Amino acid sequence: MGAARTPRGAWIEEGLRVLADGGPAAVRVEALAKRLGVTKGGFYGYFADREALLDALLDTWERESTDDVIDRVEREGGDPRSRATLAGQLTFSNDRLLPIDLAVRDWARRDESVAARLRRVDDRRMDLLRTFFATFCDDPDEIEARSLIAFCVAIGHHSLAAGHGGRTRTEVLRRAGDLILRREG
């Protein structure tokens, strides 16, 4: 009886970890096989080549960061403000999606096909924000501005090294969310 093959999902999961840690250049078949404790021969039963794996990594990231987030937000329900907050938390506040998202953003700076995919993902995220803000804003310009500010805060605060005058980053982010979402604070 032959040895069980390493599942396709294991290659993708390990590839996503490596992508998050070291970018696309670090995603190499031999290195992944070593991390998985297997030979690289099983890889080719699932992927034609490294490029096919990279596409699968992007497919997984795109699905998890859009479809899966939107599905969960819809399932959990709540008012638009709490749903917008949950979408942001699921995407930009966890140990899984955030590092992958940041790695994809960096990769997109050097690869137009990745940049096109990132635009598609960001457009879906912005559409979701617009939907939430339209529930309490009538002005299309204000909806767009709030959506942009919310998205930029969610992405950009991870790169910001500035202090906050005796306040914690969490306190400032919470207050920013209150202002963007028009919650009384």
N, C-alpha and C positions, 0 to 999 in steps of 0.2 A: 504494500500500500504506500502511495507517495505522500510526501509531506504536504501539509495544508499550506496553501498559498496565503501570503500576507494580503489581507483585503485591500481593495482599491481605496476605501475610505481611510485606511491607516496611512497610505502614501500621501493622500491629500492633507490629512490632519498634520502630519509631520512636516509636509511642505509648507503649510500655513504658519506653523511655529517658526520654521527657518526663515520664511519670508519676513515675518514680523521682527525677528531678531537681526537679520542681516541683509535684507533686501533680496531682489531677484537673483543677483549674482551668486548668492550663497545657496540657492536652491539647485543642487547638483544631485544627480541620480546616485552616484557612488556614496556621497556623504549621507544622503537620506537612508540608503540601504544600511550603512554602518550604524546610524542612529536607531534604526528599527531592528538591528541585529539579524539581518537577512542578507542574502546575496541580491545583486541587482537584476538577476535574470527574471524574477517575478514581476518586476516593474513593467517589462515589455509585454506582458500579458494584458495589461490595462491601458498602457500609453504607447503611442508610436514612437515618441521621443520626448525630450525635455520640454519642448514648446507645447506639446499636448498637455503635459502636467501643469505648466504655467497657466494655460487656458483653463484647466480644471480648477486651479486655485482661484483664479479670478471669477469663474462661474460660481464657486462656492461662496466666496466673499460677497459677490453681488446678491445672490439669493438670500444669504443670511442677513445682510445689512439693509435689504429693502423688503422683499416678500415676507421673510420671517418676522421682521420687526413690525411691519404693517399688520400682518395677521395677528400677532400677539396684542398689539394696541387695540385692534378691533374686537378681539375676543374679550379683553379685560374691560373694555368700555370706559365709562366715566365721562365727565365733562371735557370739552375740547382742551382746556388748559392742562388738566391732568394727563390727558392723552398725549399732548405735545411734550410734556415733561417726561413721560414714560418713553416716548420714542427717542428723545435725546439721551436718556439714561441707558437704554438698551444699546444704542449705537456708540456713544462716546464715553461711557462711564464704566465699562467693564474690562476685564483682563483679556477677553477674547477678541472682540471686534475692533476695539480702539487701536491696538498695536498693528493689526493687519491694515486697517484703514490708513493709518499714518504711513505705513510702508508703501501702500498702493499710491498714495498721494505723491510720495517722493519718486517712485518709479514712473509715474505719469509725466513727470517733468522731463524725462528722457525718452519716452516711448509714446508715440502718437496714438497707437491702437489702445494702449492702456489709458491714455488721456481721454479718448473717446468713450471708453467704458466708464471712467470716473465721472465724466459729464453726464452720462445717462443715469448713473446712480444718484449724483447730486441733484439732477433735475427732478427725479422722483421724490427725493427728500424735500426739496423746496416745494414741490406740489403739495406734499402732505402738510407742510407748515402753512402754506397759503390757505389750504382748506380749514385748518384750525383757526387761523387769525381771522378769516372771513366770517366766523361765527360771532365775533364781537367788534369787528371793524368794517365800516362801509366803504372807506376810501381805498381804492386799488393801490394807490401810491404808498399809503401807510401799511397796507398788507404786505407789499413787496419789501418795504424798508424793514418792517418787523421780522419778516422771514429771513432776510439777509443778516440782520443783526443777530438773531437767534442762532443761525447756522455758523456765523463767524465766531461767536462766543464759544459755541460748542466745540468747534475745531481748533480755534486759535489759542484758547487758554492753556492748552497742553504745551504750547511752545513759548508761552510768556514766562519770563524769569523775574518780572517785577514783583516787588512787595506791595502790600496794600495798606500801609499806614496803620499798622497795629491790628488790622482785621485779617482773618484767615481767608484763604482762597475760597473755601466753601461758603463762608458768610457773604463774600462779595458776589459769588456766582448765584447764590440764592436770591440776593437783592436784585441782581441783574435780571434774573428770571421773573421776579415779581414785576419789575418795570416793563419788560418786554411783553409779558402776558397780561399786563394791567391788573395784577392782583394787588389788593390793598396790603401795604407792608408797614 
